[in-house]
Amino acid sequence: MTDVLVVGAGPAGLAAAAAARRRGAMVRVIDSAERTGGQYWRHLPESRPSGRESVLHHQWGAYQSLRQALESDSGCTIDTETQVWAIERRADGSLRVNLAYGDVDGTRVTETVVPDRLVLATGAHDRALPVPGWTLPGVFTAGAAQAMAKGERIAVGDRVVVAGSGPFLFPVTASLGQAGARVVGVFEASRPSRMARHWLARPWELMGASHKVSELAGYVAHHLRGRVPYRTGFGVVEIHGTDRVEAVTVARLDADWAPVPGTERRIACDAVCLGHGFTPRLELAVAAGCELTDERFVRVDGEQRTSVDGVFAAGEITAIGGVDLALAEGEIAGWVAAGGRSADASVRAARRARDRFARFAERIATAHPIGASWSTWLQDDTIVCRCEEVDAGTLARVAESTASVGLRSLKLTTRAGLGLCQGRICGRSVEQLLSGSSGCAAFADGATTDRRPIAAPLRIGDLARAPQSTETSPHHIP
Ligand SMILES: Cc1cc2nc3c(=O)[nH]c(=O)nc-3n(C[C@H](O)[C@H](O)[C@H](O)COP(=O)(O)OP(=O)(O)OC[C@H]3O[C@@H](n4cnc5c(N)ncnc54)[C@H](O)[C@@H]3O)c2cc1C
């Protein structure tokens, strides 16, 4: 019987686990979060349940049936609040997956697992580009605001501005409204012509994703009912306030996202949510040795195999495509990891869904790319790396004056990306500012900020203690 270890209990990981069980593998699912469901099905705490929770989520029934099937299955173990903090490669090609769980200040346990097959479904972080004033209290990433609204029923402010790019701004606006905030404006940086060109192309393909279209229509109706102003080709270019957010300046952006002089407008608000797309959580895939694509996602083949034997990837780490793509990829990854083939009839529907929603993902990527000139709204003293408080002026000066062309030495010179978050928040922005380029930066040393050998902070004491076991199969019976 094949043992499959799944990292991530979001839509992709849960679908992978269910498919691997269906194919007969013993499965263990690991997630650092308190509950399963990932970012999409982030739900209310068990101590404060709501009988109407289903209205807060799309496809809630799909989650409930995945969860119930896996939780009641003795062939599947789900370990939440368990962090994969590192993956090591041995000379013989096997992988050691290092876990930590238990109370950080008390009974922290480390464990090492050597799985037969590994499915990585670690999802994505939401990305917020730096803006002057974005370190003021009252500024949130759109994902954080969404997490608070969905997971705690807390609105981040009374009068909220939502800005950035991509369809994610819609559910965030809706959730803020449901949590009691008044959204005073949504500013989508992509220009209407680009959005129309890519969203309206090949309309027949959208038929296959009709529930996405009706989801979108629901959000538009919400906007209209709430009279929420929605402007395309606009962005927040400065955030104002003394002790906290008091207002923003929005401006028209050109096709590359450079602010158009003379179009600035000030809007009073007490909170701002910034969301400029998503960055895949690649640290474990990079540590496992998986190849990345030019766009910096995990490269997978039609069976969701990565370039590393026995390692599969699914969900937002392979492309930003939303829940349906994550579910379909997860199902195929789990099935094949457990010994099946992607051509098997059992995953035919998943295969079709993957093809359909991969095209949907392409639409999102082409309709909402980050503009090459976004950094023109920065000021010299705009903090870019929040942990180490490195500003845009410092990065620009170092990029200009240093003879170094390696990211590692540039990071050591500026300390950008070396703080607690290890570049999760600022990494891509720092790369772009240091390289002076707008797209995927390429440094002479081949380094990127996706490489984080220690994937999560760990105490020296926990490292020093011997792991609980070193050669366990992933199916963990406590
Ligand atoms: C903050 C945020 C909020 C979002 N909200 C919405 C929304 O409301 N609506 C919408 O349509 N889309 C939303 N999205 C997009 C959404 O992420 C995807 O559509 C979908 O959840 C992707 O599924 P996934 O399984 O690939 O990843 P995820 O759902 O992100 O699941 C990945 C899981 O992996 C776990 N993980 C990662 N690294 C480790 C590790 N080292 N050790 C242990 N566990 C680990 C994480 O805790 C997480 O639970 C959101 C994204 C983000 C980042």
The ligand as an ORCA input file, in Angstrom:
! r2SCAN-3c Opt
* xyz 0 1
  C      -5.543     35.280      2.468
  C      -6.292     34.675      1.303
  C      -7.683     34.694      1.273
  C      -8.379     34.142      0.186
  N      -9.745     34.201      0.183
  C     -10.410     33.806     -0.946
  C     -11.830     33.969     -1.050
  O     -12.466     34.438     -0.127
  N     -12.436     33.623     -2.219
  C     -11.726     33.101     -3.266
  O     -12.307     32.800     -4.322
  N     -10.402     32.889     -3.175
  C      -9.730     33.252     -2.060
  N      -8.380     33.113     -2.004
  C      -7.728     32.406     -3.088
  C      -7.672     30.942     -2.597
  O      -6.433     30.802     -1.921
  C      -7.737     29.823     -3.604
  O      -8.772     29.976     -4.472
  C      -7.806     28.424     -2.964
  O      -7.950     28.450     -1.572
  C      -6.526     27.722     -3.305
  O      -6.497     26.457     -2.728
  P      -5.122     25.761     -2.348
  O      -5.497     24.447     -1.755
  O      -4.206     25.782     -3.498
  O      -4.428     26.690     -1.260
  P      -4.886     27.198      0.178
  O      -6.342     27.238      0.323
  O      -4.111     28.435      0.411
  O      -4.323     26.051      1.159
  C      -2.953     25.880      1.416
  C      -2.787     25.328      2.815
  O      -1.415     24.941      2.990
  C      -1.046     25.208      4.317
  N       0.418     25.343      4.358
  C       1.205     26.105      3.555
  N       2.498     25.946      3.883
  C       2.528     25.070      4.910
  C       3.587     24.507      5.709
  N       4.876     24.829      5.492
  N       3.264     23.635      6.703
  C       1.959     23.301      6.922
  N       0.915     23.803      6.213
  C       1.201     24.670      5.226
  C      -1.761     26.521      4.640
  O      -1.944     26.667      6.034
  C      -3.092     26.369      3.885
  O      -4.131     25.911      4.709
  C      -7.673     33.593     -0.894
  C      -6.273     33.550     -0.845
  C      -5.582     34.085      0.233
  C      -4.071     34.036      0.251
*
